[in-house]
Amino acid sequence: MNNFLRTSFIFVIALLFGCAEKKPAAEYVAKVNDAYLYKKDFTYPPDTNSAYRNEFIRKWVITELLSQEARKNNLAKSDEYLELSNKAEKEILKSLWLKKYLSEKEISFTTKELEAYYNSKPEAFKLLHDAVLINQVYFSEYDKAIQFRSVLLESDWNKTLKAFTNDSSLQASSNSALVYYYEIGAGNLLNIINELQPNEVSLVIPLRTNLFTVVQALQKLKKEEVPPFAAIKKEVEKTLREEKQKLLIEEHLKELYSQNDIDIKK
């Protein structure tokens, strides 16, 4: 979904939250009179972050308190409210129609097409910050992480990872991941990655109880550099898709202009 649609969709969701329905009171998270907030109404799982959960609930309660007070004072019948509601309705319909229209347009790219686009617009993919390309693996057992590193030193990343695919202590892995240094954060891991030479493999790094990682630094990149295509293939596809969607919308608007009675007075 392109940036325009995403912005419109967020607007729609925000509006809908302000118009809570009267629902059965079972298993609600919060309520204000007859308005109920449920777990499914959170923008992402509420148990993920207690601070986020509390702030979301606080804002929801404030919105309900003030909007209910406005209704008690008949503002829902005011001319200003009706005018704003009409504008909001049109924005919602516009967003829904574009979402439907684009969903019916099949947009797909071959790797060759993506590479051609990447090569034609390198400035679009320059890094905003210093970054590093890394291979990384996580194990829940220190001995397994040691074993993985030992095998890797005698082989290559893909073959080694394949050999450990069914190991129950393997928690996660990433291949040729582009990571900004600020995403790594301060601490031991950042210091170790900074010291690694291209293709060098780190020692086993304890992250916390029952979690250990091994990192292979592939390439260090400076701000304004263009990363290798393979490292940002998904970003290239996303950018090209958004560009194609924008063109589709422009073509659709041209059709609508020709099919409808439009008069713009100067």
N, C-alpha and C positions, 0 to 999 in steps of 0.2 A: 504494500500500500504506500503511495507516495506521500510526501510531507503534507500536502494540502488535505488529502483524505484523512490522514492521521489526526491532523489538527481538528478537522470537522468532527471526527468520530469522538475525540476526547470531549469536545463541546457537547455533543449529544449525550454522552454518558453523564457528564456533570449536570446537565439539565434534568435528566431522568432521576438522578439521586435526590433532587430537590422536590420531587413529586411522588413521595412514597405512598404506596397503596395501603389500604386497610387489609391486613392479612391475619391469619390465625397466629396466636402469640407463642406457639410452640418453638422452642430452641432459638429464640432471637438473641442477638448480641446486645442490643440497646433498644429503648423505646421512648417516644415522646408522645404521650396521650395515645392516640390511635395509630400512630406511625411506628413501624417496626424496621429495624436494621438486622439483616441476616448475614451469616458468613459468606454466602454466595454473592453478596453485594459489594464485597471488598474487591479492589482492583487486582490484588494478588493475595494468596493465602494469608489470613490474619495471624496465624500462629508463627509465621516466619520471623517477625520482628515485633516485639512487644511495644517499642517506642512508636513504630509506625501505626500499630493497631490502636494505641491510645489516642494518637493525634487524629487518626481517621475518624474515630468515634466522636472525639471532641468537636471536630468540624461538622460532622453530621448532626449532632445534637444542636449546635448553634444554628445551623441552617433550618432545622425543623422548628426550633423555638421562634426564630424571627419570621419565617414564612407563615407559620400558623398564626402568629400575632398579626401579620399583615392581612391575612384572610379575615380574621375577626373584625378588623377595621375596614372591611369591604374594599381593600385595594385591588383585589382580584377582579373587581367590576369596573375599575377606573379605566379611562381612555388610554392612559399611558401604558398600563399593564396589557390591555388588549392589543395595542400597537406593537409593543415589544414581543408579545406572544406570537403575533402574526409573522414578525420578522424571524423569530426563532423557528417557527414551524417551517418556513421556507428554507432556512439553512439546513434543517434536519432532512427535509425532503430532497434537497439538492445533494447532500452527502450520501443519502441512501441510494439515490438514482445513480450517481457516479460509481458507487461501490458495485451496484448491480451491473451497470454497463461494462465496467472494466473486467468484472468476473466472467463475463461472457466472451471476452476477447482473449484468445489463446496467445500468450507471449512466451516464447521459449528461445533459447540461444544454444548454439553449439559452442564447444570450447574454442574453436577457431574464430568464431564471431566475437567472443568475449576477449580473446587475445588481441584481435584487430582493434577493438574499441579501446582497450587498455593502452595499446601502442599509439593510438591516434590522439589520446588526451592524457598524457602522463602528468600534466599539471593538476589534474583533478584528483590524483591519488598520492600527492606528496604528503609526507607525514607531518602531523601537527606538533609532534613531540619526538624526542629520542625514543628509540624502541629496539627490541632485540627479537630475533627469530629463534625459537627454542623448541626442542623436543623435551617432553617432561612426562614422568610417570610417578604414580603414587601407590604405595603399598601400606598395608596395615601391619606388616611384620618386618622388623628390621633385617632379619636373616634373608628374607626373600628379596629385599631391596639390594642387599649386598650381592646376592647371587645374580640378580638381574644385571647389575653393573659389571660384574666379572664376565658374564657372557657377552655383554655389549662391547667390552674392550677387545674381544676377539672376533666380533662380527659387525653387523650394522644394525641400525635402529629398528627397521621394519621386521627383519628376521628375528631379532631378539624379542620384540614385542609379541610377535606371532607365537613364539615358543612359550610365552607366559599367559596367553589369552585365557586359558581355562584355569588359571591359578586363582583360588578363592581370595587370596590376600591382595590381589590387584584391584585397586579401587577406581582408578581413572588414568587416562593418558591423553596426551595431545601431541600431534605431529606437526612440525613446522608452523607453530602458532606464533602469530605476530603479537607481541605484548609490549605495551608502553611501559617505560620504567616506573612511571608514577602508579601504575596498576599493581606493580609488585610490592610497593610500599617500602618503608625503611626496615632495616634489620639484617639478619644473617643471610637470608636468601638473596637479597639484593646485592650485598657485598660479594657473595660467592659468584653470582652471575657476572658482575662487573669484572671479576678477576679471570674468568674463563676466556681462553683463546678460541677462535673459530673451530668448531667441531670437537672441542675438548669436553670431556665428561666429568661432571662434578663427583665428589664423594657423596655418600648417602647423607642426606640432610634431614634431621628430625624437625618436624613442624609442630607437632604436639603429641600427646600420648596416643600411641597406636596409629600414627600417620607419619610416613617417611617418603621422601621424594628424591629422585635422581634427575638431574637436568643436563641436557646437552645444548650448549650455545652454538647455533649455526652461523648467525651473522648479526653483527651489531650495526644499527642504522641511525643516522643522525636526522634531526628535524630538517624538513624540506627534501629529503631523499625520497625516491620512489621505490617502494618495496617490490620484490619479485612478484610476478603475476600469480604464481601458485599460492603465495601467502595471503593474497587479498582477492582471490577469485570470487568469493561470495560478495564482497563489497563491490567489485566490478559489476557483477550481475545485478545487484540491487540498484546501483547507479544507472545502469543501462535500462533496466526495467522502468524505473521512474521517468527516465527521459522518453521512453516509448509510450508510457501511459500519458504523459503530458501531451505528446503529439496526437494521440488518439482522442483526447479530450478536445484539443483544438479543432481537429477534423469534425468531430461530432457537433461542436458549436457552429461551425460553418454550415453544416447541414440544417441545423435548427434555425439559423438566421435565414436561410433560403426558404424554409418551409413555413415560417410564421410571419404574421403581420407586425412588423417592427417600425416604429416611427420615432426618431430621435430629433427633437427640435433644437436648433442652435440658439 
